[in-house]
Amino acid sequence: MNYVPSDIESKWQKFWAEHKSFEPSEDFTKPKKYILSMFPFPSGRLHMGHVRNYTLSDTFARYYRQQGFNVLHPIGFDSFGMPAENAAIKNGSHPKTWTYDNIDYMKKEFASLGFSFSKDRELATSDELYTKFEQGFIIDMYERGLLYRKKGMLNWCPHDLTVLANEQVVDGCCWRCDTPIVKKDMNQYYFKITQYGDELLDDLKKLEGGWPKQVLTMQENWIGKSNGLAFDLFFDAESKTKLGGQFEGFDVFTTRPDTIYGVSYTALAPEHPIVTSMIEKALLSDEVIEQIKAMKNSSSIDRQKEKSGVSLGLNVTHPLTHKTVPVWVANFVLMDYGSGAVMAVPAHDDRDFDFAQKYDLPIHGVIKPLEGELDLTKAYTDTGVMFNSEQFDGMNSKEAQGAVIEHFESLKIGQKTTNYKLKDWGVSRQRYWGAPIPFVHCDDCGLVMEKKENLPIALPHDIEITGEGNPLEKHPTWKHCKCPKCGKEAIRETDTMDTFVESSWYFLRFCASPANWESEAFSAEQIEYWMGVDHYIGGIEHAILHLLYARFFTKVFRDLGYVSFDEPFDRLLTQGMVLKDGAKMSKSKGNTVDPDAIIEKYGADTARLFILFAAPPTQELEWNDSAVEGAFRFLKRFADRSNNVNKCTKIPTINHASLSKEEKNARKKVYEALKRSQEVFVERYTFNTMIAGVMEAMNALNEQSNRDVWSEGYWILTSIMEPIIPHLCWELSTELFNRHNLKEQVVLEEVFEVDALVLGVSVNGKNRATIEVGVNESDEAIIEVAKNAVEKWIEGKEMVKSIVVPGKLVNLVIKG
C-alpha cells in the first residue's frame, strides 16, 4: 500500500464525523470508562504540549473502546479569563468574538489530529448555559454558608486591574503580564474551603496508587496541617500605654513548644492590626512606615527570601519566665497563616536565626544535640535534650512537646491547637470576561442573592474595554437592577469569578445527556454511571490548585446532594513538558514547533507516534526532528509491508508446531507486543516500550515469508496500534480485515512454548560460548554439547566440576 497521509487522514476524519463514531452510548448496562484530559484555554492554536496531552487521552479512549467499554471522552474549553480581555485591548476585538473564533480554530486542529472526542457534549465555560448552572450552584453554596464576603488586603495587578490569588503572583509579579503587584484593601468573595481541610487531607489516602506520589505530597503540603501550642503574649505596661490601651497583647501559634524557653523576640506580619493601628496613629516614624509598606507590597513568595524587618519599640512578657521580649515587624510573617504573629527562637529555627543575625538579636540555646555540644553559629533544629528550660531540663525535646502543652493548659495560659496553611479561596475578579457573581447590593436589604429563575446573569455585549478598570462597573445600564427581595432599585455585583471556579466542576457537566443538556447541569443517572473519571490526564502545573479546587467542589456537591462520591478522579496521569533545545517551548524563546506544519508534512499519525514513542508520558520530552522523520519512515514501512497480508475476516488458524524457527519467532514477537500493550494500558503507561515491541515484531515478521503469519501479525498489530495511529490502522484494517480486528485480542500461550533452549557456556566463570539444546535434554547430554563448544579452552585441562543452571547456562570448572 502506498502511504499518503493527507488522503488517508482526511478520509477517516470525514467518516468519523459523519458517523458520530465516538459518541458514548446511553446503555448503562455496559462497562464504562471515563477518559478526560484537562481542557485547554482557547488561545487560538495548539502547541505540542496540547498534542501530547490529548494524544494520551485519545489513546486510552480508543483502547478501551476496542476492549468493549462504553467510553466517555469529552472536550471543552476553559474560555473565560484575562487573556481574552488583553487581546481585545491589543487587537480592538471583542473578548467573546476572539474567544469563540479561537475555539472554532482549535476544534479544527483537534479534528486534524484524529482525536476521538464526543461532539454532542462539547462545551465552553463562557457559554451562557454553563454560567446559568454555575450561578445556581454559587447561590446554593451561599445558602449553605460556604460563600461569604469580607474586606481584606489583596494582591492587586495595576496593569490588569484585578485581584490575584497568592498562587497567581510569581516573583512579586502578575502571572499574566509580569507587572509588579501591590496590596489593596478591598471586598472579596471567599469559598470556605478551610471547612473541608481535614477531609481534603485525609482523603488523599483514597487516591494512593491511582495518583502520583509527588502530587499527593504537593496537595498535603499545600493544605499544611500542623499541630502545636497557641497562647497569648501580653504587652508590658509601657507598651500598653504607648498603644493607648487599645491592645492587651496578641496570640501566637508554634509547632515547637519544646523551644518556648528560647524565645528571644516576637514578630508580627506587616498587615497585623496592631501594626496598622500604629501607622494610623503615627506611632512610627515615616521611615519605618515606608519600610512596612514595602513589605506589604511584596508577594508572599518574595517575603520568604530575603529577610527584613523593623522594631516596633514594643515589648511583651514571656508567659513562663516573665522576661521582657521585643516585638518586631518581619516580612516572613504572613497574615494568612496562624494569627499573623510568631514567637521567634533563633537558636532552633533557620528563618529566625537568619533574622536574628541580621539585626543582632539574642540567640538563646535550649536544646542540645543527643551527642556533642550545641553550636550556636547556626540553628540546631533536630531532636535533642532540653536545658535552660526549668522543670523540663534533661527531657527529650520531641517527647517534651506534649508536656509543655500540658503545662500551659494546667496554668490556663494556652492550649493544644491545629493550624492549616490552607486559607479560604478568594474568587472575586475585577474584570469583564468572567462569570458574573449572582448577587445584588440593596440599600435596604444588603447583600441579596439573585433568584434562580432570573439566571443566567449574562454579560452585556456592548462594552468598551480600555484596560482601565472593570468595564461592568462603567456600563451605563447593566449593573442597575431591582432587588430580588424588596423590588427597589439596586446595584448588581460587578465582580466576576476566578476561572478556577469553572474548571472545578466541568467534568460533572459532561455527565449530562445531550437530550437534557438545556434543562440540567448533569443527570443523577449519568453521574452515577460515569463518575469517577477513570483516567485524568494533564500537566503537573495543575497538581495543586485545580485538583484541590475540583476535589473541594466534589465534596461540596456531595453535601448539597448532587453526587454521592467523595473524589472525582480515580487515576491521574501528569505528563511532562515538551522541550526544544533543552527549554520549554515558548514564542519568546523562538523554539516552538507548529503542530499544523508537522501534520501537513508528515501527517497526524506521525505526530501522534512520535509524541508517544519519544519518552514515557510522565517524563519531559525533547523535540527531535530526526526522530519525527524516523516515525514517518516506520509508518511507510508499516503500510508497505501490508502487501504480505491475505485479506480475511477472522484471525488465521495456524499449526504452530509445523512452523520454521523464523516463523515461530515472528509469532512470538507479535504476541509479546500484544501482552506488553495490555500491561502498558493497565499498569505502566510506557507507550514507548509498547511501540518498541511492535517494531520488534515487524522486524521478526520480515525475517519470514509465511503469509498466514503475516496476516495474523497484522490482525494483531493494527489492533494494538490503532489507539496511537488511528488513521492508518483504520485504512489497513478496513482494506484487509473489514475492521473485524479492531477489538479485544486474545494472547495465544502456545507461541511462547519453546522446542530448544539457548544456554551460555562459561569456563571458570568467563563466558566462552552459547549453545542450543532441546528442552528435554538430560544434563549429561547438555554438558557434552557444552564441552564441544568450548573445546579449545578446556583441552588438556582437568575437569573439576560441571554445573547446569536450568534454562540459563552451563558452568565448567577446570584446573591445570
CORTAJO-V853474 format. One record per pair of residues at least 6 apart in sequence whose ideal C-beta (glycine too) atoms are under 7 Angstrom apart, sorted by the first residue. I is the first residue (numbers start at 1). J is the second residue. D is the distance in whole Angstrom. If there is no record, write none. Layout:
i;j;d
I;J;D
I;J;D
This chain:
i;j;d
1;639;5
1;640;7
1;642;5
1;643;7
3;635;6
3;636;5
3;639;4
5;602;7
5;603;3
5;605;6
6;603;7
8;727;5
8;728;6
8;731;5
9;114;7
9;603;6
9;604;5
9;727;4
12;727;5
12;730;5
12;731;7
13;111;6
13;114;6
16;22;7
20;119;7
22;73;7
22;116;4
22;117;7
22;118;6
23;118;6
23;120;6
24;70;6
24;71;6
24;72;5
24;118;6
25;70;5
26;513;6
27;70;7
28;529;5
30;70;4
31;69;5
31;70;7
32;69;6
32;70;5
32;529;6
32;530;6
33;64;4
33;69;4
33;71;5
33;534;5
34;72;5
34;530;5
34;531;7
34;533;5
34;534;5
35;57;5
35;60;5
35;61;4
35;64;7
35;71;6
35;73;5
35;534;6
35;535;5
36;57;7
36;74;7
36;507;6
36;533;5
36;536;5
37;53;5
37;54;5
37;57;4
37;537;5
37;538;6
38;53;7
38;537;7
38;538;3
38;539;7
38;542;6
39;75;6
39;76;5
39;77;6
39;78;5
39;506;7
40;50;6
40;77;6
40;78;7
40;106;7
41;78;5
41;81;6
41;83;7
42;77;5
42;79;5
42;99;6
42;102;4
42;103;5
42;106;6
43;83;7
43;102;6
44;102;4
44;105;6
46;106;6
46;109;5
46;595;5
47;585;6
47;592;7
48;578;4
48;585;6
48;593;5
48;595;6
48;623;7
49;539;7
49;577;6
49;578;5
51;113;7
51;595;5
51;607;6
51;611;6
52;575;6
52;578;6
52;611;5
52;621;7
53;537;6
53;538;6
53;575;6
54;115;5
55;608;5
55;611;5
55;612;6
56;537;5
56;573;7
56;575;6
56;617;6
57;73;7
57;537;5
58;115;5
58;116;6
59;612;7
59;687;7
59;723;4
59;724;6
60;535;5
61;71;5
61;73;4
61;116;5
62;116;6
62;722;6
62;723;4
62;726;6
63;681;5
63;723;4
64;71;5
65;71;5
66;719;7
66;722;7
66;742;6
66;743;6
66;744;6
67;744;5
68;744;6
72;118;7
72;510;7
72;530;5
73;116;6
73;117;6
73;118;6
74;117;6
74;118;5
74;121;5
74;510;4
75;110;7
75;117;4
75;122;6
76;122;6
76;123;4
76;124;6
76;125;7
76;506;6
77;103;5
77;124;4
77;125;7
78;125;6
78;499;6
78;502;6
78;503;5
79;99;5
79;103;7
79;124;4
79;125;5
79;126;4
80;125;6
80;126;5
80;433;6
80;434;5
80;435;6
80;499;5
80;502;6
81;433;7
81;499;5
82;160;6
82;162;7
82;176;5
82;431;6
83;176;7
84;95;4
84;98;6
84;99;5
84;433;5
85;95;5
85;431;6
85;432;6
85;433;5
85;465;6
87;93;6
87;98;5
88;94;6
88;95;5
88;98;6
88;465;5
89;465;6
89;467;5
95;432;7
95;433;4
95;465;7
96;461;7
99;126;6
103;124;6
109;595;7
109;596;7
110;117;6
112;599;6
112;604;6
113;604;5
113;607;7
113;608;7
114;604;5
114;726;5
114;727;6
120;514;4
121;510;5
121;514;7
123;130;6
123;509;6
125;502;4
125;506;6
128;456;5
128;458;5
129;518;7
130;509;7
131;435;5
131;456;5
131;458;7
132;455;5
132;456;4
133;521;4
134;435;6
134;501;7
134;502;7
135;435;7
135;438;4
135;455;5
135;456;6
135;457;6
136;452;5
136;455;6
138;147;6
138;437;7
138;438;6
139;438;6
139;449;5
139;452;6
140;560;6
141;147;5
141;556;6
142;449;6
144;560;7
145;192;7
146;191;6
146;192;5
146;195;7
146;556;6
147;189;6
147;191;6
148;190;6
148;192;7
149;187;6
149;189;5
149;447;6
150;188;7
150;190;7
151;185;6
151;186;7
151;187;5
152;188;6
153;183;5
153;185;5
153;271;5
153;296;7
154;163;5
154;184;6
154;186;6
154;188;6
154;426;7
155;163;6
155;164;4
155;166;7
155;169;5
155;181;5
155;183;7
155;299;7
156;163;6
156;181;6
156;182;5
156;183;7
156;184;4
157;164;6
157;174;4
157;177;7
157;179;6
157;181;6
158;179;6
158;182;6
159;174;7
159;177;5
159;179;4
160;174;6
160;176;6
160;177;6
161;430;6
161;468;7
161;469;6
162;429;5
162;430;5
162;431;5
163;188;7
163;426;7
163;428;6
163;429;6
163;430;6
164;174;6
164;181;6
165;426;6
165;498;7
166;300;5
167;545;6
168;175;5
169;175;7
169;181;5
169;299;4
169;301;7
171;301;7
171;302;7
172;180;6
172;181;6
172;298;6
172;299;4
172;302;5
173;179;6
173;180;5
173;181;7
174;181;6
181;299;6
182;297;5
183;296;5
183;297;5
188;426;5
188;428;5
189;427;5
189;428;5
189;437;6
189;495;7
190;424;4
190;425;6
190;426;5
190;427;7
191;424;6
191;425;4
191;427;6
192;424;6
193;422;7
193;424;6
193;425;5
193;552;5
194;420;6
194;422;6
194;423;7
194;424;5
196;552;6
196;555;5
197;223;6
197;225;7
197;420;5
197;422;5
199;555;6
200;223;6
200;548;7
200;551;6
200;552;7
201;220;6
201;223;5
201;225;6
203;566;6
203;567;6
204;216;5
204;219;6
204;220;6
206;566;7
206;567;6
207;216;6
207;567;6
208;216;7
210;570;5
210;571;4
210;572;7
211;572;4
212;572;7
212;574;6
215;543;4
215;572;6
215;574;6
218;543;5
218;544;5
219;544;6
219;547;7
219;548;6
222;421;7
222;422;7
222;544;5
222;548;6
223;420;6
223;421;7
223;422;5
224;420;6
224;421;3
224;422;6
225;418;6
225;420;6
226;255;5
226;419;5
227;255;7
227;416;7
227;418;5
228;253;6
228;254;5
228;255;4
228;257;6
228;417;6
228;419;7
229;254;5
229;257;4
229;404;7
229;405;5
229;408;6
229;414;5
229;416;7
229;417;7
230;251;6
230;253;5
230;414;6
230;415;6
230;417;4
231;251;7
231;252;7
231;319;6
231;408;6
231;413;6
231;414;3
232;249;5
232;251;5
233;249;5
233;250;6
233;252;6
233;266;6
233;316;4
233;319;7
234;248;6
234;249;4
234;316;6
234;317;6
235;243;7
235;247;7
235;248;7
235;249;5
235;314;6
235;315;7
235;316;6
236;315;5
236;316;7
236;317;6
236;324;6
239;314;4
239;315;5
242;283;7
242;314;7
246;277;6
247;274;5
249;316;6
250;274;6
250;339;7
250;341;5
251;339;5
251;341;7
252;266;7
252;339;6
252;341;5
252;342;6
252;343;5
253;338;4
253;339;6
253;417;6
253;419;5
254;343;6
256;345;7
256;348;7
257;401;5
257;404;4
257;405;5
258;367;7
258;386;6
258;397;4
258;400;5
258;401;5
258;404;6
259;345;4
259;348;5
259;366;6
259;367;7
260;320;6
260;404;6
261;320;7
261;321;7
261;366;5
261;388;6
261;389;4
261;390;7
262;345;4
262;347;5
262;348;6
262;364;5
262;365;7
262;366;4
263;318;6
263;325;6
263;343;5
263;344;7
263;345;6
264;344;7
264;346;6
264;356;7
264;361;6
264;362;4
264;363;6
264;364;5
265;325;6
265;326;5
265;328;6
265;344;5
265;361;5
266;316;6
266;325;6
266;327;5
266;341;7
266;342;7
266;343;6
266;344;6
267;309;7
267;328;5
267;329;7
267;330;4
267;333;5
267;342;5
267;344;6
268;274;6
268;275;6
268;327;7
268;329;5
268;333;6
268;340;6
268;341;5
269;333;4
269;334;6
269;335;4
269;340;4
270;292;5
270;295;4
270;296;5
270;329;6
270;331;7
271;296;6
271;335;4
271;340;7
272;335;7
272;340;5
272;341;6
275;292;6
275;329;6
278;284;5
278;312;7
279;289;5
279;292;7
288;310;5
291;310;5
292;310;7
292;329;6
295;303;7
295;308;7
295;331;4
298;331;7
300;334;6
303;331;4
303;332;6
304;332;6
307;330;7
307;331;7
307;332;6
307;354;5
307;355;5
307;358;6
308;331;5
309;328;5
309;329;6
309;330;4
309;331;6
309;355;6
309;359;7
310;328;7
310;329;5
311;326;6
311;328;5
312;327;5
312;328;6
312;329;6
314;327;4
315;324;5
315;325;6
315;326;6
315;327;6
316;325;5
316;327;6
317;324;7
318;325;5
319;413;5
330;355;6
332;351;6
333;340;6
333;341;7
333;342;5
336;423;5
337;421;6
338;419;5
344;352;4
344;355;7
345;352;6
346;352;4
346;353;4
346;356;4
346;361;7
346;363;5
346;379;7
347;363;5
347;364;6
347;365;4
347;366;7
347;376;6
347;379;6
347;380;7
348;367;6
348;379;6
348;380;6
348;381;6
349;379;6
349;381;7
350;379;5
350;381;7
353;378;7
353;379;4
356;363;6
363;376;6
364;388;7
365;374;5
365;376;6
366;386;6
366;387;6
366;388;5
366;389;5
367;380;6
367;384;4
367;385;7
367;386;6
367;397;5
368;374;4
368;384;5
368;385;6
368;387;6
369;380;7
369;382;7
369;384;5
370;384;6
370;385;6
374;380;6
383;396;7
383;397;5
383;398;5
384;397;5
385;394;6
385;396;7
385;397;7
386;392;5
386;393;6
386;394;7
386;395;5
386;397;5
386;400;6
387;393;5
392;400;5
392;403;7
392;404;7
395;403;7
405;416;5
408;414;3
409;415;6
425;549;7
427;497;5
427;498;4
427;501;6
428;495;4
429;495;6
429;496;5
429;497;7
429;498;6
430;470;5
430;495;6
431;470;6
431;496;6
432;459;7
432;463;6
432;465;6
432;470;7
432;471;4
432;472;6
434;496;3
434;497;6
434;499;7
435;496;6
435;497;5
435;501;7
435;502;7
436;457;5
436;459;7
436;493;7
436;496;6
437;493;5
437;495;5
437;496;7
437;497;6
438;449;7
438;450;4
438;455;7
438;457;5
439;447;6
439;448;7
439;449;6
439;450;7
439;493;4
440;448;5
440;450;6
440;481;6
440;483;6
440;484;6
440;490;5
440;491;7
440;492;6
440;493;7
441;447;6
441;490;6
441;491;5
441;493;7
442;448;5
442;483;4
442;485;7
442;486;7
442;488;6
442;490;4
444;486;6
444;488;6
445;483;6
445;485;5
445;486;5
448;483;6
448;484;6
448;485;5
449;484;7
450;457;6
450;484;6
451;484;5
460;475;6
460;478;4
463;471;4
463;475;6
464;471;6
465;471;5
470;494;6
472;478;6
472;479;6
472;494;4
473;494;5
478;492;7
479;491;5
479;492;5
479;494;6
480;491;7
481;490;6
481;492;5
482;488;7
482;489;7
482;490;6
483;490;4
500;545;6
500;546;7
500;549;5
503;546;6
504;549;4
504;550;5
504;553;4
505;553;5
507;533;6
507;568;6
508;522;5
508;527;7
509;521;6
509;522;6
511;522;5
511;523;6
511;526;4
511;527;5
511;530;5
511;531;6
512;520;6
512;521;7
512;522;5
512;523;6
512;526;7
513;523;6
513;526;6
516;523;6
527;563;6
531;563;7
531;565;6
531;568;7
532;565;6
532;567;6
532;568;6
532;569;6
532;570;5
533;568;6
533;569;5
533;570;6
534;570;6
534;571;6
535;571;5
535;573;6
536;569;4
536;571;7
536;572;5
537;573;5
537;575;7
538;574;7
539;574;7
539;575;7
540;574;4
543;574;6
550;568;6
551;567;6
551;568;7
554;563;7
554;567;7
554;568;5
555;566;6
557;563;5
558;564;7
558;565;7
558;566;6
573;617;6
573;685;6
574;618;6
575;617;5
575;618;6
576;618;6
576;619;5
576;620;4
576;621;6
577;584;5
577;620;5
578;585;6
578;621;5
578;623;6
579;585;7
579;620;6
579;621;7
579;622;5
579;623;7
580;591;4
580;593;6
580;623;4
581;591;5
583;589;6
583;591;6
585;591;6
585;592;5
585;593;7
586;592;7
593;623;6
595;607;6
598;607;5
598;628;7
599;607;6
602;628;6
602;632;5
604;727;6
605;635;6
605;725;4
605;727;5
605;728;5
606;628;6
606;631;5
606;632;5
606;635;6
608;724;6
608;725;6
609;631;4
609;635;7
609;691;7
609;724;6
609;725;6
610;627;6
610;628;5
610;631;4
612;687;4
612;688;7
612;691;7
612;724;6
613;631;6
613;688;5
613;691;5
614;621;5
614;624;7
614;627;6
615;621;4
615;688;6
616;686;5
616;688;6
617;685;6
617;687;7
634;695;7
635;725;7
635;728;6
638;698;7
638;728;7
639;728;6
641;702;7
642;714;6
642;732;5
642;736;6
644;707;6
644;710;4
645;710;5
645;711;5
645;714;5
645;736;5
646;707;5
646;711;5
647;736;5
648;711;6
648;737;6
649;737;6
649;738;5
649;740;5
650;740;7
651;712;6
651;715;5
652;708;4
652;711;5
652;712;5
654;708;5
654;709;7
654;712;6
656;664;7
656;667;7
656;750;5
656;751;6
660;704;7
662;703;5
662;704;4
663;704;5
663;706;5
663;709;5
665;700;5
666;700;4
666;701;5
666;703;7
666;704;5
666;709;5
666;713;7
667;709;6
667;712;7
667;751;4
668;751;5
668;752;6
669;696;5
669;697;4
669;700;4
670;697;5
670;712;7
670;713;5
670;716;5
670;717;7
671;747;6
671;748;6
671;751;5
672;693;6
673;693;4
673;694;5
673;697;5
673;717;7
673;720;6
674;716;5
674;720;6
674;745;6
674;747;6
675;747;6
676;689;6
676;690;5
676;693;4
677;690;5
677;720;5
680;686;6
680;687;6
680;689;7
680;690;4
687;724;7
691;724;7
694;717;6
694;720;6
694;721;6
697;713;6
697;717;6
701;709;7
701;710;6
701;713;5
714;732;7
714;736;6
715;737;6
715;741;5
716;745;5
718;729;5
718;732;5
718;733;5
718;741;6
719;741;5
719;742;6
719;745;5
721;729;5
722;729;4
722;742;6
733;739;5
733;741;6
733;742;6
754;775;6
755;774;7
755;775;6
756;772;5
756;773;6
756;774;6
756;775;7
757;773;6
757;775;6
757;807;6
758;770;6
758;772;5
759;770;7
759;771;6
759;773;6
759;808;7
759;809;5
759;810;6
760;767;6
760;770;6
760;808;7
760;809;4
761;768;6
761;769;4
761;770;7
761;771;6
761;786;5
761;789;5
761;790;5
761;809;7
761;810;5
762;768;6
762;809;6
762;811;5
763;790;6
763;793;5
763;794;6
763;812;5
763;814;6
764;813;6
764;814;6
768;790;5
768;793;5
769;789;4
769;790;5
771;785;5
771;786;6
771;789;5
773;782;5
773;785;6
779;804;5
782;804;5
782;810;6
783;802;5
783;804;7
783;810;6
786;810;4
786;812;7
787;794;6
790;812;7
794;812;6
794;814;5
797;814;4
797;815;7
797;816;5
798;814;6
798;815;5
798;816;5
799;812;7
799;814;6
800;813;4
800;814;6
800;815;6
801;813;4
802;812;6
803;811;4
804;810;5
805;811;7
